[in-house]
């Protein structure tokens, strides 16, 4: 694992200490995803950044700061967890630790600990971010089961996928009442769930087209190529669907109630051969469909 020291003079960990810290605070290798380099913080160094919770083990969070860095953030009884509140968002509403779920976008204020982790002084996030993370969590039931190649068989993974699909079907009471109006696809780099500029451009165009529409829902499905194990690909595909939903809600202002539960399908339903680089690139994707209620007719603008 590549480690970025935050200061060249204050941080003087040996290679052994860094490795031990990473093992102590990171998930097992089977659950690892490709993330930016891990940051080692100098003791008592003040740190402030915005990031997304990747996963949580007890009081320890892994938080991704865009494509720049990954932080190991530790919470305790002194950590203030809050959301802006009031007419002008000048007040703060306290939240408990159960709000800190994977997928939550938040502002982190803290200071470095002796072992190189970051002790959180304040964690601040919007109510919209919390609702988005919880909605994604519902769609990520398969991911939350933490399937791994050593503990779950392929048949078990498939059964859990079927269970997840039942939740998607339950969200839309009757799909016969909906018709597809827009279908688009965004692609991803190998072993990466983050959206590139090209993918964001595709989503921007879709949002511009549906501006003013009523009676619609958005269906998001994530996929992976066959690189890696089946459980890892299933988790990665779910994260790709989550990335799309997060961008639509957080960046483009789409109401979370418009989004059907995002679902990952692993490496199933390939649209090209996985035997070539070009084919695998096509299979690393998320599909987005806009479905409109038939009762709105063909003109869905206000």
N, C-alpha and C positions, 0 to 999 in steps of 0.2 A: 504494500500500500504506500502510495506516495504521500508524504506529509509536508505541509507548508508551515514553517515556523512564522509566527506573527512578528517577531523581532529577532534580529540576528544576534543580539547580545544578551537579552534577558532570558531567552529560552535555550537552555543548555542540556536538554535531555540526551541521554545516550540512546543508541538504536534499540537496545534491549528495553528501556523504559517506554519508548514510544510504542513498540510492538505490544508490550503488556497492557498499556492503556487502551490500545485499539481492541485487543481481545476482551478486555474487561467491560468495555462499553458498547461494543458492536454486536450485531446479530451473528449467528453461525454462518459459515461460508455458504451453505446451501441457500440462504435467504438473501445473500448479498446481490445488489444490483450495481450497475455501473454508475458511480456517482463522482462528482468533482472531488479533488483531493481533500483529505481530512486536515483540518486546521488544529494546530497545537497552540494553546493560548498561554501567554506568560502569566505568572501568578499576579493577581490583583490588577491586571490590565483591564481597562474599561473597554467594552465592546458593544456595538449597536449595529444591527442589520435587520433586514426583512428576509424571511425565508419560509419554507413550507416543511411541515413535519413529514418525514419519510416513514418513520416507524417509532414505536415506543415500547420500552421494556421497563416496567415499574416507574421509577422516577427519572429515568434516563431517556432522552429524546435524541434522535438523529434529525437534524434540520438542514435542509438543502438551501443554500444561498445562490439561487439561479444556477449558472454554469461556472461560478467562481470557486465555491468552497462548500465543504460539508462540515458541520459543527456538531460536537457531542455536547448537548445541553442538559444540565442536571437541575431539577427543581427540588425545593424543600419547603418547609413551613413558612419561610420568610418570603417566598416568591409571590409577588402580586400578579394575579391573573385577572385581566379586566377587558372590558369593551367600552368604547366611547358611548356616552349617553346624554340625553337632554336635547333641548331644542337646537342648540348650536354645537352639539357634540363636545362640550367643554367639560362635562362631568364624566365620571368613570363608574361603571357598574362592575362589582366584583363577580368573578366566575370561579367555579371550583375546578379541580384538576381533571375531572371527567370530561371537560370541554376540550382537552388537548388530545385530539384524535388525528390519525394520519390524514393528510390532505389539507390541514388547516394552514392558511396563510396568516402569518403574524409578524409583529415587530418584536425583536428580542433585545433587551437591555440587560447586560450582566457584566461579570468580571471573571478573570481567569482563576482557576483553582491550581493547587500544587501539582496535580497529576495531568495538567494540560487541558482538562475539560473546561466548560464554561458554566459557571453558576449563574442561574437566571435570577435577576433582581425583579424585573418586570417583563411580563408577556402581554402584549396588547393586540387585539384583533377585533374586526368588525363583526356585527351580528350576521351580516351577509356572508362573510367568510365562514363563520361557524355553521350556518345553515347549509352552505355548499358542501363543506366537509362531511356533515352528517348525511346529506343526500347521497354523496359519493360512497359513504361507508355502507349504506343500505345496499347499493348496487354491488359493493365489493365483498359480499358475503363469502364468496369462494376465496378471495384473497385473505380475509381475516382468519380463515381456518389454518393459514400458514402451512399449506401443503408443501411437502418436500419429497425428493426422490427416495429418501431413505425410509419414510414413514407411510406414504400413500402410494397405492398402486394406480395405474392409469385408469382402471375401472372406477376407483373411488373418486378420482378427479372428475371423470365424466358424470358420475352421479351428482356431485356437488354442483357441477355446471348446470345440470338439468334443474336442480333445486333453485339456482339463481335465476334461470330463465322463467320459472314459475312466478317469481316476484315481478319480472318485467311484464309478463302477461297480465298480472293482477293490477298493475298500474293503469293500464288502458282497459276500460271496462268492455269495450267491444270494438276491435280493430276494423270490423266491417263498416263502422261508421266513419272511418278515416280513409283518405286517399293521399297517395304520395305526390307531393308537388315539387320537391327538390331532393336530389340525391347527389352527394359529393364525397370525395375521398381525400384524406391527407396522409402523407407518408412520413416515416421515421428512419433515423439512422440505426445501425445495428445495436441491439441491447440498450436502447435509449428511449425513454418515454416522453422526452421533452419536445415541445413544438418548435420547429424552426421558423424562420421568417416567411418562407414559402407557404408553409402550412397555415400560418396565421393569416396570410393574405387570402387564402382560399376561404377561411372562416369569415374574414371581414366581408368578402364579397357576398357570402351567403346571408350574413346578418343584414347587409344593405338591401338585399332582395326581399327579405321578410319584414322589413320595417313597416309598421302599420297593419300587419296582418293580425287577425283574431282567430280563435278556435283552432290553434295548432299545437302540436307537440313535437319535440325533437328526440329522435332515437339515435343513440350513439353506441357503436360496437367497435371493440378493439381487437386487433389480430397481431400475430407474430410469425416470423419464419420458423424454420425447424432448427435453427441454431440454439443449442442449449437443451436442457431437459424439458419434458412436457410440463411439469409443475411450474418451473421457472417461466416458461413461455406463457402459461396461463396467467401468472401474476403480472408479467410484463404487459400483456395485452390489456389487462384490467387498468393498469396504470396509464396506458395510452388513452383509453376511453376517459379516464379521470382527467387527464391533461386537457382534453377537448372541452369537457364540461366546465372545468375551472376557468378556462379562457373565455368561454361564452358568457359565463355568469359574472366573473370578476372584472373582466376587461371590456366586455361588450354590453353588459347590462341586461342580458336575457334573464328573465325571472326563472328561478329554480323550479317553480311549479310547471314550467313548460317542458322540462327535461324528463324523459322517461329514464328509468334506472340504467345507468351506463353499465355495459357488460363486456367482459373479456372472453374471447373464444379461443385463446391460445393459438396454436398453429393449424387449427382446423379451417375448413372452407378456403383453402388456398386458391388464388385466382391465377397463379403462374407456377411453373416448376421451381422447386427449391434446390435444384441441382446446379443452377447458375446464379451468379451475383445479381444479374438484372431481374431474374425471377424472384429471388429472395427480397430484393428491394421493393418489388410490387406487393409482396405479401406482408411487409412491415407497414401496416396501415391502420387507420380508423375510418369507418364509414359513418356518414351523418345523413340522416333522412329527416326531412320536414314533412310531417303528416298533418293534413288539414281536415277538420270535421266537414263531412259532406253537407251538413245543414247550413254551412256558410255559403254554399254555391261556388261558382267558379271565380267570382270576384271576392277576394278575402280581405280587401282593404276597407278601412273604416269609411 
